[in-house]
Amino acid sequence: MVRREVPSHQLFTGISRHHLSGLVEELAQPGQAAVEGRRHEARGGARQRAAGAGARHQLVFVDRLVATLIHLRHDLPHAVLGLLFGLDRSTITRAVGEVRVLLAQRGWVVPGQPGLRLRSLADVFAYAQAEGIELRLDATEIQVRRPVAGRGGRRAFVSGKKKQNTMKATVIADHRGRTLWTDALRPGRMHDVTAARNEGIAICFQNFPDVEVLMDDGYLGLRRDHPGQAITPPRKPNKSALPRVHARWERDRHAHSSDRITVEHALADHERWKQLTRWTHRRDRLPATYQAIAGPVSDRTATG
């Protein structure tokens, strides 16, 4: 075992102690409410003893949150975390499963307004239109384990781009690279445009006509359907075009790339957490894990 203040250091959790204290204050009450809900369901009715009686957690909420952050940041096995905290592996597994859900449900912080949270794509578009912000959208792929042979839908995860089994995450950031939203993740075989459409981006474009979103060449279909809102790089002119036309295309393409690069910085912030470099656990837990990581990253970039 190590002293409890050591695992809470930023080198282990990926966030500052001040940020950690804020998370504890924000999540302690919802965490306790979730525990009481599970106990109520197990009992089949209201509790018969006074509050505080009965079995207690071997890990207080602060330690459960710290263990979860270490697992997300460094992908340490639950058995190793159990050794650090002097507990059985199953205790760590239960704590990580509970706290990861709490982190994933927080949403993404509104820059300059820490009391507000963005929880859907419509929230992001409404915020962008109200504040006059130009959004940046891009997708990233995370390698996952190959599905079991003979199971239906096995090919759905094979990415045509990476030639690997992946899941695709769509991310929206602002002009400073601050994460504003991530989707529920899709199988890697799905096209970037299809993943965005399945999240309802077409309806958001219709309801918020003043919002502009910078995208790469993979979203040409959205530019065709929503001209003036979905903005992709300019198309390359014909070889027979005049030299000044090619020079203007180079300038415009470079300017678009420079404006859109901030969403790449947001994706890089996510991938600094080891669990997102390659996912080796159950695929159905990856969406909650990605959102649990994107939330603290959003907090840090919004206040940085």
Secondary structure, DSSP 8 states (H G I E B T S, - for coil): ---TTTTTSHHHHSS-HHHHHHHHHHHHHHHHHHHHHHHHHHHTS--SS-TT-S---SS-HHHHHHHHHHHHHH---HHHHHHHHTS-HHHHHHHHHHHHHHHHTS-EEETTEEEEEE-SHHHHHHHHHHHT--EEEEEEEEE-----TT-TTGGGGB-TTTSSBEEEEEEEE-TT--EEEE---EETTS-HHHHHHHTTHHHHHHH-TT--EE--GGGHHHHHHSTTTEE-------TTS-HHHHHHHHHHHHHHHHHHHHHHHHHHHHHTSGGGTS--S-GGGHHHHHHHHHHHHHHHHHH-
